[in-house]
Each structure stands twice: as structure tokens, then as C-alpha cells.
Amino acid sequence: MALTLEQYASYLDSKSFQWPVPIPATSLRAKPHLKSLRGIKAVTWTIYGTLLQINEGDLKFTPENQLILNIALDKTIQEFKMWQSMSRKPGQPADYMREIYLRTLSDLQLAPSGGEKYPEILSERIWESIIKKLFQKEYQFDIGFYGSLNEYAKKIAFYFHASLQGTKSYPSAAATLEQLANNKIKQGLIADGQCFTYVQLKRAIFEQNPKIDLDQIMPLENRILSCDLRAKKPSEKLFLGSLERLGEQGIDPKEILHVGSNLTRDIAPAKEYGLHTALFAGDRASLVASSEQLKDPALRPDLLITELSQLLEVL
């Protein structure tokens, strides 16, 4: 039976892969703004830049440094034995793959979005398209191990992005999630993410505390990710989807606190739908907020936290 994506990630651990190490978070000269919030029954989280630290502050298809992209592509070519099915052109394999990758990404970005104002690009679709091109050169993969083409593409996407950007949980993330759960506060995700994002988060939380069962803290029905809805924040699909599911559990918008690090993509739409909000300002790389924006009532969060554990003081 083919490995699941989570099983595949564990399999890579057994091969002792060396992933990029996240650049240490740079703190800001921000003063926490804390106040007691009563009646909160649920906390929804953004992932990248809030629970999960990632190089450059957010998930990127193309990093600022082209050398980093080439290294990730070269590792992907080698791991999945693609070179034999790639056209022989002068230069390094990664240079040629970069052309294919960027062209495929551009094609998906220009594809019709079905009216969605903020469409999400699926990483596995990029690699599925690339693999189909390699099939023309008799490329093969182990279906028994990797699964169908779509499942295989998801595993390539995980490997590529893990090679591209280092990730780890922010300090006290695991302890904060656990304590909120112990306090009977439901938790979920309203987040931009790819097919592998929850696996990354789950592994990072496990690394902080192996005793935590993230699946129990954040059940599947409470996880709203952009890859599943084909729309990314601030699309109304994510927030309305979360409100509908939490509403089915008897929770009103005014009883939800949304935590994020981007004022326009996280805080503004959450406020628009009646949620309480907390801006995480613990990492200069992920924080997207200016002093001018913080003065705008439509953007100003209820809380400003510099450490995730500060939520425990107000809930």
C-alpha cells in the first residue's frame, strides 16, 4: 500500500535528510497590548508566520534568492530521479528545471479562477504538470510506494518546499495549544496552506512536545485551508467556511478569537465577520503591519501579542 503524505515525511526522517534551518526570528520593539476577553469559546489560527516559523515569513513558490531555488530543485531532481527524462541542454539540471517550474507556475497563475478574486495555486498541480512532461521521455515512478500521480505530486511538493524553506514552531506554540485545549477552548485553522502544510505543522508541534495529539486539538472539521477551497485569504470563503463549521458546534463569531500576523489578510477580514482578533508581532519576517495601519479602526486588532503564550493571560 502506498505511503500517506505523513508516512512519507517520516520515511524521509529515516534517511536523515538535512533540511534548511529556519533563520532565527527577529523580535520587534513592540509592546504587547493585552486585555481580558470573556466568553471566547474558540481560537482559530493562521499557520505560517503565526504558529509555524518559516524562512522569509510566509510560504513562497519562488524565494528571493535564486540560488536557494536552484538548490531545492537540484535536490528534487536527484531524489526523484528526474534527470534521465529531462531534455539534455547545456548547463546545470537545476537551471533547466527552473525554466520548466517557473513556466508551469506562471501558466497556473494565469489560468481561469472561476470568479474567485484570490485564487490559490496548488503546489501539487505544478509538479503533476511537470511529471506529465517527463512521461514523454519515459519517466516512471513506483506507484506501489508513492501512490497515484496526484499522490506522487503531493510528495514531491512536500519534499521540494521542505528543501526550499526551513520551518519550525514558534516558542511556546505547543504549550499554548495544549493549555487552550485543557481550558476547553476549541481550536481550528483559517489559513493559507498547501497539501503538506498541516503535516509540517503537526511535525513541528510534535518536535516541541511529542505527547501532544494535534489531530485531537484541531479536528479535521475545524481546519480551513486555502488549498482545499482553492482560495486564499482574505477570500471570504475561508472565514465563512470556518464560521459555518464552528456555528454547527454552537459557537458564534463573537465567541471566536482569530490569531494572525498580517493585518490586511488576517485581522481585517476576521473583524469584518465579527471575530475578535489578535495580531502576533513576534517575528519581523512574518509581521505585515505598519504603525499607520494600526491606527485604522478597521485594521486595529483587539490584542497585540509578542509571544503566543500571552494568549493564556487573557483567555
C-alpha positions in Angstrom: 0.0 0.0 0.0 1.3 3.4 -0.9 2.5 5.7 1.9 0.4 8.6 3.0 2.0 12.0 2.9 2.6 11.9 6.7 4.1 8.5 6.4 6.3 9.7 3.6 7.6 12.5 5.7 8.5 10.0 8.4 10.2 7.9 5.9 12.4 10.8 4.9 13.4 11.2 8.6 14.7 7.7 8.4 17.0 8.7 5.6 18.5 11.5 7.8 17.8 14.3 5.3 19.2 17.7 6.2 16.5 20.3 5.7 17.2 24.1 5.8 17.3 25.5 9.3 14.9 28.4 9.8 16.7 31.7 10.3 16.3 32.8 13.9 13.2 35.0 14.5 14.0 38.7 14.8 12.0 40.4 17.5 10.5 43.8 17.2 10.3 46.7 19.5 6.6 46.1 20.1 4.8 46.4 23.3 2.1 43.8 23.9 -1.5 45.1 24.2 -3.4 42.7 26.3 -6.8 42.8 27.8 -9.2 40.2 29.2 -11.5 38.7 26.6 -14.5 37.0 28.2 -16.7 34.4 26.5 -14.2 33.1 24.0 -15.1 29.5 23.1 -12.8 29.0 20.1 -9.4 30.2 18.8 -8.6 30.0 15.1 -5.0 30.2 13.9 -3.0 31.3 10.9 -0.2 28.8 10.3 2.8 30.3 8.5 4.2 33.3 10.5 2.0 32.6 13.5 2.3 29.1 14.7 4.9 28.0 12.2 8.1 30.0 11.7 9.3 29.8 8.1 12.2 31.5 6.3 11.0 34.7 4.6 8.0 34.8 6.9 5.5 33.1 4.6 5.3 30.1 2.2 6.8 31.1 -1.1 6.8 29.4 -4.5 9.8 31.4 -5.6 12.2 32.7 -2.9 14.1 35.9 -3.2 17.4 34.1 -3.5 17.6 32.2 -6.9 20.4 30.1 -5.6 18.1 28.7 -2.9 15.5 27.8 -5.6 18.2 26.1 -7.6 19.4 24.1 -4.7 15.9 22.9 -3.9 15.2 22.0 -7.5 18.5 20.1 -7.8 17.8 18.1 -4.6 14.3 17.3 -6.0 15.7 16.2 -9.4 18.1 13.8 -7.6 15.6 12.5 -5.1 13.0 11.6 -7.7 15.5 10.6 -10.4 14.2 13.0 -13.0 17.4 13.8 -14.9 17.3 10.8 -17.2 13.9 12.0 -18.6 14.9 15.7 -18.9 16.0 17.2 -22.2 19.8 17.4 -22.4 20.6 21.1 -22.7 23.8 22.9 -21.8 24.1 24.0 -18.2 23.0 22.5 -14.9 19.9 20.4 -14.5 18.5 22.8 -11.9 18.7 25.7 -14.5 16.6 23.8 -17.0 14.2 22.6 -14.3 13.8 26.2 -13.1 12.6 27.2 -16.5 10.0 24.4 -16.5 8.9 25.2 -13.0 8.5 28.9 -13.4 6.7 28.5 -16.7 4.3 26.0 -15.2 3.7 28.3 -12.2 3.0 31.2 -14.5 0.5 29.2 -16.5 -1.4 28.2 -13.4 -1.4 31.8 -12.2 -2.9 32.9 -15.5 -5.5 30.1 -15.6 -9.2 31.0 -15.1 -10.1 31.2 -11.4 -13.9 30.6 -11.7 -14.6 34.1 -10.4 -12.5 33.7 -7.3 -10.8 37.1 -6.5 -8.0 35.4 -4.5 -7.3 32.1 -6.2 -4.8 29.7 -4.6 -2.2 27.9 -6.7 -1.8 24.2 -5.7 1.8 23.1 -5.5 1.0 19.5 -6.4 -0.5 20.7 -9.7 2.8 22.3 -10.6 4.6 19.0 -10.1 1.8 16.9 -11.7 2.2 19.0 -14.8 6.0 18.7 -14.8 5.8 14.9 -14.3 3.4 14.6 -17.3 6.0 16.3 -19.4 8.6 13.8 -18.1 6.3 11.0 -19.1 7.0 11.9 -22.7 10.6 10.9 -22.0 9.6 7.5 -20.5 9.8 8.7 -16.9 8.5 6.2 -14.3 7.8 6.1 -10.6 6.9 3.4 -8.1 3.1 3.6 -7.8 3.1 1.0 -5.0 5.3 3.2 -2.9 4.2 6.7 -3.9 0.6 6.1 -4.9 -1.2 7.7 -7.9 0.1 10.6 -9.9 -1.6 13.1 -7.8 -0.4 11.5 -4.6 3.1 11.3 -6.0 3.0 15.0 -6.9 2.0 15.9 -3.4 5.0 14.1 -2.0 7.3 15.9 -4.5 5.7 19.2 -3.4 6.4 18.4 0.2 10.0 17.5 -0.5 10.6 20.5 -2.7 9.1 23.0 -0.2 10.9 21.4 2.7 14.1 21.9 0.8 13.2 25.4 -0.1 12.2 26.9 3.2 13.0 25.8 6.7 10.2 25.6 9.3 9.8 25.1 13.0 7.2 26.0 15.6 7.5 29.4 17.4 8.4 29.2 21.0 5.6 28.0 23.3 3.3 27.1 20.4 2.8 23.5 21.6 2.3 24.6 25.2 -0.2 27.3 24.2 -2.2 24.9 22.1 -2.2 22.3 24.8 -3.3 24.7 27.6 -6.1 26.2 25.5 -7.4 22.7 24.8 -7.1 21.9 28.6 -9.2 25.0 29.2 -11.9 23.5 26.9 -11.4 26.1 24.1 -12.0 24.7 20.7 -9.2 25.3 18.1 -9.0 25.4 14.4 -7.3 26.8 11.4 -8.2 29.6 9.0 -5.0 29.7 7.0 -3.3 29.8 3.6 -1.6 26.5 3.1 -0.8 23.7 0.7 -1.4 19.9 0.8 1.6 19.4 3.0 1.1 22.4 5.4 -0.8 20.6 8.1 1.8 17.8 8.0 4.6 20.4 8.5 2.7 22.0 11.4 1.9 18.6 13.1 5.6 17.5 12.8 6.8 20.9 14.2 4.4 20.7 17.2 5.4 17.1 17.8 9.0 18.2 17.9 8.2 20.6 20.7 6.1 18.2 22.6 5.8 14.5 21.4 2.8 14.0 23.8 0.5 16.4 22.0 -2.1 14.9 19.6 -2.7 17.8 17.2 -5.4 15.9 15.4 -7.4 15.9 18.6 -6.8 19.6 19.4 -7.6 20.6 15.9 -10.0 18.1 14.4 -10.4 17.9 10.6 -13.7 19.7 10.5 -12.1 22.8 12.2 -9.3 23.1 9.6 -10.0 25.6 6.9 -7.1 25.7 4.4 -6.7 27.7 1.2 -5.6 24.6 -0.8 -8.9 22.9 0.0 -11.1 25.8 -1.0 -8.9 26.9 -4.0 -9.0 30.4 -2.4 -6.5 32.2 -0.2 -7.0 35.0 2.4 -8.6 37.5 2.5 -11.2 35.5 0.5 -14.5 35.3 2.2 -14.6 31.5 1.5 -12.1 30.8 4.3 -13.8 32.8 7.0 -17.3 31.9 6.1 -16.3 28.3 5.9 -14.9 28.4 9.4 -17.9 30.3 10.8 -20.3 27.7 9.3 -18.4 24.8 10.9 -18.0 26.4 14.3 -21.6 27.6 14.1 -22.7 24.0 13.8 -20.9 23.4 17.1 -22.9 26.2 18.8 -20.2 28.9 18.6 -21.0 32.4 17.4 -18.5 34.8 15.7 -18.2 37.0 18.8 -17.1 33.9 20.7 -14.1 33.3 18.4 -10.6 34.8 18.6 -8.6 34.7 15.3 -4.8 34.9 15.6 -2.6 36.0 12.7 0.4 38.1 11.7 -1.0 40.0 8.7 -3.3 43.0 9.3 -4.9 43.0 5.8 -5.2 39.3 5.2 -5.9 38.1 8.8 -7.1 40.8 11.1 -9.3 42.9 8.7 -11.5 40.1 7.3 -11.8 38.5 10.8 -13.0 41.8 12.2 -15.4 42.2 9.3 -17.1 38.9 10.2 -17.4 39.8 13.8 -14.5 37.8 15.3 -12.2 39.0 18.0 -8.6 39.4 16.8 -5.0 39.1 18.0 -2.0 40.2 16.0 1.1 38.2 16.5 4.1 40.5 16.4 6.8 38.2 17.5 8.9 37.9 14.3 9.9 40.8 12.0 9.9 38.4 9.0 6.3 37.4 9.3 4.6 40.6 10.6 2.8 42.6 8.0 1.6 45.7 9.7 2.6 49.4 9.8 2.1 51.9 12.6 -0.3 53.8 10.3 -2.4 50.7 9.7 -2.6 50.0 13.4 -4.3 53.4 13.9 -7.1 52.4 11.5 -10.1 51.1 13.4 -10.9 48.7 10.5 -7.5 47.1 11.0 -6.7 47.6 14.7 -6.7 44.2 16.5 -8.2 43.6 19.9 -4.8 42.2 21.1 -1.2 42.6 20.1 0.9 39.7 21.3 4.7 39.2 21.1 4.6 35.7 22.5 2.0 33.1 21.8 1.8 32.2 25.5 0.4 35.7 26.2 -3.0 34.5 25.0 -3.2 32.4 28.1 -3.2 35.5 30.2 -6.3 37.0 28.5 -8.5 34.0 27.8 
